[in-house]
Amino acid sequence: MPRNTTSFTVAGAGVFGAWIAYTLRRAGHAVTLLDPFGPAHSCASSGGESRIIRASYGTDEIYTRMAVRSLALWETFFAETNRRQLFQRTGVLWLTEPDDAHANASRVALRNAKVDFEDLSPADVRRRYPQINAASGVGAIFEKNAGAIMARQAVQAVVEEFTRIGGEYRHAALRRPEEEDTRASVLIYACGPWLGKLFPDLLGRRIFLSRQEVLFFGVPPGDFRFQSPQLPVWLDFGSQRAMYGFPDLEARGFKLACDRHGPPIDPDTADRLVSPETIQQMRSYLSERFPALAHAPIVDARVCQYENTSNGDFILDRHPTLENVWFAGGGSGHGFKHGPAVGEYLARMITSAHASPESRFLFSTKATAQSRVVY
Ligand SMILES: Cc1cc2nc3c(=O)[nH]c(=O)nc-3n(C[C@H](O)[C@H](O)[C@H](O)COP(=O)(O)OP(=O)(O)OC[C@H]3O[C@@H](n4cnc5c(N)ncnc54)[C@H](O)[C@@H]3O)c2cc1C
């Protein structure tokens, strides 16, 4: 392990903070990681069972490239630490409608990034996935090497490895920079949905928290149609639907959620009970697309929050006035997969005098009105 003298304090053991801390520690730095609740806890955006890893991002090729890089790093990490089961290569099926601009742009980006994918015709989709009641004209992009990452366990694994290689983890909160000694250490606030509370003037109106509800449905006993490999992770964003789901992983049930932004939420005080409206919306969707599950029992449920920036681009930047203070956040409902690349990017920005920043990640490019473009 190389040696280095600068010390770093990372606040937040979600996927961003965990990877930033781990990456800096691997580079030989003295790093302390703090979280008052614990890695990937139930109220964090990184909590919960699973997250999608996919590289299709329409015209936003920067995220295609980051997803490819991150998947390689996730897989190396899991292989090196003997945890291969935390990435399940189910494939990701993105259902597409005719003349779907996002899908057309994704195909170009996937080819540019040499991502292995299949273009499935409507007939292919119906033949391969008879459990999906795809309307006529619905084809798909199938990313073969994509899949599901076991989210909470994966973050906890990164923190465990971080401490194993000499990083210090403490169950504590970092205070605002004006209350800390910013000469002693570089402070990195990777506090996800709490960033707006910590920096009300700077980020309070630049991060929009939305309530996101997730349901798990019990699959009929002995019915393997809703398990991998019969069913991959899938997304169904046609006709304003914004639905996505997972096959039955680790026997938790068929997971179903809507990516449309829900109402505002406070991560400290919100009740984490799914609303009757969401249950009704999910049931009606199931009847249409997965009719065999229309009456399936709800076996688990979660309420989480997205921490959205105005357009969905991350904030990975230095504090505008405090030299030793950095932000990492704004995962905007798609950040999990990118944890490793975020760690690499921010570590490079902080430690290299010659690194050139990506304008989309700068604080100055974040608006105070929401207009989502990244999906
Ligand atoms: C329902 C749902 C589905 C999603 N699906 C996907 C998906 O399929 N694919 C994907 O790539 N992404 C997905 N995302 C997005 C992704 O999960 C988030 O972008 C990502 O987890 C954000 O991680 P984070 O580390 O920034 O924040 P968090 O995980 O919230 O971590 C922030 C941490 O900071 C800590 N903290 C707060 N204040 C302090 C303090 N003062 N000092 C120290 N620590 C502090 C908190 O306790 C918390 O643990 C989804 C998100 C949700 C909610």
The ligand as a Tripos MOL2 file, in Angstrom:
@<TRIPOS>MOLECULE
LIG
   53    58     1     0     0
SMALL
NO_CHARGES

@<TRIPOS>ATOM
      1 C1        -36.0430    3.2170   -4.5630 C.3       1 LIG1
      2 C2        -34.7390    3.5330   -5.2220 C.ar      1 LIG1
      3 C3        -34.3620    2.8360   -6.3490 C.ar      1 LIG1
      4 C4        -33.1590    3.1110   -6.9690 C.ar      1 LIG1
      5 N1        -32.7820    2.3560   -8.0400 N.ar      1 LIG1
      6 C5        -31.5570    2.5120   -8.5680 C.ar      1 LIG1
      7 C6        -31.0940    1.6050   -9.5370 C.ar      1 LIG1
      8 O1        -31.7940    0.6580   -9.9030 O.2       1 LIG1
      9 N2        -29.8510    1.7840  -10.0440 N.ar      1 LIG1
     10 C7        -29.0420    2.7820   -9.6320 C.ar      1 LIG1
     11 O2        -27.9280    2.8790  -10.1440 O.2       1 LIG1
     12 N3        -29.4540    3.6650   -8.6780 N.ar      1 LIG1
     13 C8        -30.6820    3.5460   -8.1320 C.ar      1 LIG1
     14 N4        -31.1140    4.3820   -7.1450 N.ar      1 LIG1
     15 C9        -30.2880    5.5300   -6.7680 C.3       1 LIG1
     16 C10       -29.1850    5.1820   -5.8200 C.3       1 LIG1
     17 O3        -29.6140    4.2060   -4.8940 O.3       1 LIG1
     18 C11       -28.7070    6.4520   -5.1060 C.3       1 LIG1
     19 O4        -28.3580    7.4320   -6.0850 O.3       1 LIG1
     20 C12       -27.4910    6.1840   -4.2480 C.3       1 LIG1
     21 O5        -27.7080    5.0990   -3.3930 O.3       1 LIG1
     22 C13       -27.1400    7.4120   -3.4350 C.3       1 LIG1
     23 O6        -26.0690    7.0910   -2.5760 O.3       1 LIG1
     24 P1        -25.4200    8.1720   -1.6270 P.3       1 LIG1
     25 O7        -24.2170    7.5450   -1.0470 O.co2     1 LIG1
     26 O8        -25.2350    9.4660   -2.3500 O.co2     1 LIG1
     27 O9        -26.5360    8.4800   -0.5110 O.3       1 LIG1
     28 P2        -27.0160    7.6100    0.7520 P.3       1 LIG1
     29 O10       -27.0240    6.1870    0.4530 O.co2     1 LIG1
     30 O11       -28.2740    8.2220    1.2510 O.co2     1 LIG1
     31 O12       -25.8790    7.8490    1.8150 O.3       1 LIG1
     32 C14       -25.7390    9.0740    2.4860 C.3       1 LIG1
     33 C15       -25.2780    8.7720    3.8860 C.3       1 LIG1
     34 O13       -24.8650    9.9730    4.5280 O.3       1 LIG1
     35 C16       -25.1030    9.8110    5.9040 C.3       1 LIG1
     36 N5        -25.0510   11.1110    6.5690 N.ar      1 LIG1
     37 C17       -25.9910   12.0840    6.5720 C.ar      1 LIG1
     38 N6        -25.5610   13.1320    7.2870 N.ar      1 LIG1
     39 C18       -24.3180   12.8110    7.7360 C.ar      1 LIG1
     40 C19       -23.3520   13.4980    8.5230 C.ar      1 LIG1
     41 N7        -23.5600   14.7450    8.9750 N.pl3     1 LIG1
     42 N8        -22.1880   12.8720    8.8010 N.ar      1 LIG1
     43 C20       -21.9350   11.6190    8.3450 C.ar      1 LIG1
     44 N9        -22.8200   10.9380    7.5910 N.ar      1 LIG1
     45 C21       -23.9940   11.5310    7.2760 C.ar      1 LIG1
     46 C22       -26.4670    9.1330    5.9430 C.3       1 LIG1
     47 O14       -26.7130    8.5070    7.1930 O.3       1 LIG1
     48 C23       -26.3560    8.1700    4.7830 C.3       1 LIG1
     49 O15       -25.9660    6.8830    5.2160 O.3       1 LIG1
     50 C24       -32.3230    4.1340   -6.4840 C.ar      1 LIG1
     51 C25       -32.7070    4.8570   -5.3470 C.ar      1 LIG1
     52 C26       -33.8870    4.5520   -4.7080 C.ar      1 LIG1
     53 C27       -34.2520    5.3130   -3.4790 C.3       1 LIG1
@<TRIPOS>BOND
     1     1     2 1
     2     2     3 ar
     3     2    52 ar
     4     3     4 ar
     5     4     5 ar
     6     4    50 ar
     7     5     6 ar
     8     6     7 ar
     9     6    13 1
    10     7     8 2
    11     7     9 ar
    12     9    10 ar
    13    10    11 2
    14    10    12 ar
    15    12    13 ar
    16    13    14 ar
    17    14    15 1
    18    14    50 ar
    19    15    16 1
    20    16    17 1
    21    16    18 1
    22    18    19 1
    23    18    20 1
    24    20    21 1
    25    20    22 1
    26    22    23 1
    27    23    24 1
    28    24    25 2
    29    24    26 1
    30    24    27 1
    31    27    28 1
    32    28    29 2
    33    28    30 1
    34    28    31 1
    35    31    32 1
    36    32    33 1
    37    33    34 1
    38    33    48 1
    39    34    35 1
    40    35    36 1
    41    35    46 1
    42    36    37 ar
    43    36    45 ar
    44    37    38 ar
    45    38    39 ar
    46    39    40 ar
    47    39    45 ar
    48    40    41 1
    49    40    42 ar
    50    42    43 ar
    51    43    44 ar
    52    44    45 ar
    53    46    47 1
    54    46    48 1
    55    48    49 1
    56    50    51 ar
    57    51    52 ar
    58    52    53 1
@<TRIPOS>SUBSTRUCTURE
     1 LIG1         1 GROUP 0 **** ****
